[in-house]
């Protein structure tokens, strides 16, 4: 493209797209819009169909149904960061060759992309000698170097140890931002989505069940299924409604209005994660308590501040995991405008 | 044991004597092996690439056929070619019976399956993300082929080595299509067969020793090239 897209311009629009892997329909009725300047994270559990949706959006596979409009060229960084057995710089320049970049521009653009990803010092290293984190950096740099209008990355932080992942995430968060490019990143870790995205798409069991800014979705999850996926693992049933909570919503307070018994205690780096069985079978909550923490079997007072409330018919029962499927099966995908 | 020792004792001086017959057989053997391997590579590499890179219906069937043809009996290949080339055969007008060209054709056909099957297997053994990523970044057919050959070069070289080995050592087809005419279209392998049949055991042993040494030299040379990757890297280099 000779003209760069303007900020906010729609670069990709898909309507009612379904996609299959073999004979199996993995993604159903997906509606997605990507705009220039936007960084969108596609989040979902393993097997939800994230990579299939990305492949369909990128044109790697043909959708079974629906329509996809792309305005500009799409580059995809596949999940597996396989590099050719040559130098890092050669790996990036050859990608520019594939993309059709004139030879005189290739090296400078390759070095710039490597610099952006904090990998310029690796330029002359053989790709085979790179660590997992370095390999991921080069893999992302290769896709950045071609300067696509739409960039899609499939789980770019998969398989890294926590330290390498944290370092790469910090660098990628700024490197992936561009005022003229639409970027879609598939992740299955919520922390990665929070660190990167302007907007979050939640895909569960092949359906897009939520779309919106991460903070907004976290504060006001649109459905119990989304809430459960976003970490609302505590359940309190009351008067035909259910209150779903995240650990920060629940505090131990001897004067709290609820009484519970500690049924499980898992030590963490910064405290103890407690599972609390509420009296009268009203539900089960989770919180992180500071040391010294109550022990299993202790009776404690509990106070709840915040959480998300849903009608009991649509919400999962206390401790049940099947609620997500029940709601998705009966529900219509809930899309919010970005 | 005594006979073998006696024949060896006579055979070794024959090798170093500079026998013109032996030299002409060595030269023709190298020529046949080189021509057959180059032709098989020229025909087989594109087919191997197509099977290895392809995402088309029938690719698996082609791969199975290529693998199965590794077991082609040379004598049967020779017999079919002979029946094609005889004056009553459908290709009689080409006048190939008992010619050197018929030998080149037979050895090329026997070397071809090694190039096709082993190249396809080497490419299919590449990490799936490597070629997939190239496709998503816009690599065309030629660029994908270059990448695949370059990355699978150790396997491709193994295919070439196997093809060369076949072209050097196979004897069944060439004695049928070429007639194994003394001093005219004999390779080392067919000359050894000729001499053994004629009870010229010392000459057969001499020819056999030369063939083994030739095979070892060529195979070792290609093996070193394969492991270093040097020659191939130069040929397939496309960018910095």
Interface residues (C-beta under 8 A of the other chain):
Chain A: X58 X60 X73 X75 X76 X77 X78 X79 X80 X81 X82 X83 X84 X85 X87 X89 X90 X93 X94 X95 X97 X98 X99 X100 X106 X107 X139 X142 X143 X146
Chain B: X127 X128 X129 X130 X132 X133 X134 X135 X136 X137 X138 X139 X140 X143 X147 X150 X151 X238 X239 X240
